[in-house]
Amino acid sequence: QVQLVESGGGLVQSGGSLRLSCAASGFALRNYAIVWFRQAPGKEREGVSCISYTDETTNYRHSVQGRFTISRDNTQNTGYLQMNSLTPEDTAVYLCATIAVACNDRIYSMARTRYYIWGQGTQVTVFL
């Protein structure tokens, strides 16, 4: 069964850290860029970060640069998002998705149907 499963979300105090995982099964994650999105209640989904499948180029939205780190372990068929210095503004459902295109700013605006597969998401809640 082809699927992506996110994990690692939870409740954390402001300033804390979480590490999200995006585990792929049924296909080879190494053939795709990994993209993390998030969606807060009442807000549109926004791209957070991506990592390419060719040279592991990374990209981050401005508000998370220097705090979040995206990575991948193709031997484990898993992607990661290390999130440090979390603030309440980071509260959202975090989703990962895969797509066979270059990782850059434009990746986040591509139609949802261009992506190969999406996960169901993991909730991240940051409190003061």
C-alpha positions in Angstrom: 0.0 0.0 0.0 1.4 3.4 -1.1 1.2 5.8 1.8 2.9 8.5 3.8 2.5 8.6 7.6 3.5 11.6 9.7 4.3 11.3 13.3 6.0 13.2 16.1 3.5 16.0 16.6 2.3 16.9 20.1 1.8 19.6 22.7 4.9 21.7 23.5 5.7 24.9 25.4 6.9 27.9 23.5 10.6 27.7 22.9 10.5 23.9 22.8 11.3 21.5 20.0 9.7 18.7 18.1 10.9 16.3 15.4 8.4 15.3 12.9 8.8 12.2 10.7 7.3 11.4 7.4 7.5 7.6 6.7 6.9 6.3 3.2 5.7 2.8 2.4 4.9 1.1 -0.9 7.3 3.3 -2.9 10.8 4.6 -2.9 11.0 8.0 -1.3 14.4 8.7 -2.8 12.7 9.4 -6.2 10.8 12.4 -4.8 11.3 15.7 -3.2 9.7 15.9 0.3 7.6 18.9 1.1 6.2 19.9 4.4 3.1 22.0 4.7 1.1 23.2 7.6 -2.5 24.3 8.0 -3.8 26.3 11.0 -7.5 26.5 11.9 -9.2 29.0 9.6 -6.1 29.6 7.5 -4.9 28.4 4.2 -2.4 25.6 3.9 1.2 27.0 3.6 4.4 25.5 2.5 7.0 25.2 5.2 10.0 23.4 3.7 11.2 21.1 1.0 14.2 18.9 0.3 15.1 17.7 -3.2 15.6 14.2 -4.3 18.7 14.8 -6.4 21.2 16.8 -4.3 19.3 17.4 -1.1 18.8 21.1 -1.8 16.6 22.6 0.9 14.2 25.5 1.0 12.4 27.1 3.9 9.6 29.7 4.3 11.0 32.9 5.8 9.3 32.5 9.1 10.9 29.2 9.9 14.4 29.8 8.6 17.0 29.2 11.2 14.6 27.3 13.5 13.5 24.4 11.3 15.7 21.8 9.6 14.5 19.4 7.0 16.3 16.2 6.3 15.8 12.8 4.8 17.1 9.2 5.2 16.5 7.3 2.0 17.7 4.1 3.7 14.9 4.4 6.1 12.4 5.7 3.5 11.7 8.6 5.9 11.8 12.4 5.9 12.2 14.6 9.0 11.4 18.1 10.1 13.3 19.2 13.2 11.5 22.2 14.7 13.2 24.3 17.3 12.3 27.5 19.1 8.6 26.9 18.5 6.1 29.6 19.0 2.3 29.6 19.2 2.3 30.8 15.6 3.7 27.4 14.6 0.5 25.7 15.8 -1.0 23.8 12.9 -1.5 20.4 11.4 1.7 19.5 9.6 1.5 17.4 6.5 4.2 15.9 4.2 3.9 15.3 0.5 6.1 14.0 -2.3 6.6 15.4 -5.8 9.1 14.7 -8.5 10.2 18.3 -9.2 13.0 20.6 -8.0 12.8 22.0 -4.5 12.4 25.8 -4.7 9.9 28.5 -3.7 7.6 27.5 -6.6 7.0 24.0 -5.3 4.6 25.1 -2.6 2.2 26.7 -5.1 1.9 23.7 -7.3 -1.6 22.1 -7.5 -2.3 19.5 -5.0 -2.9 17.0 -7.7 0.7 17.4 -9.0 1.9 15.7 -5.8 2.4 12.0 -5.9 1.0 11.4 -2.4 0.0 13.2 0.8 0.1 12.1 4.4 -2.8 12.6 6.8 -1.0 15.1 9.0 0.2 15.4 12.6 -1.0 18.1 15.0 1.5 20.5 16.5 0.3 22.7 19.3 2.5 25.3 21.0 1.4 27.0 24.2 2.8 29.9 26.0 
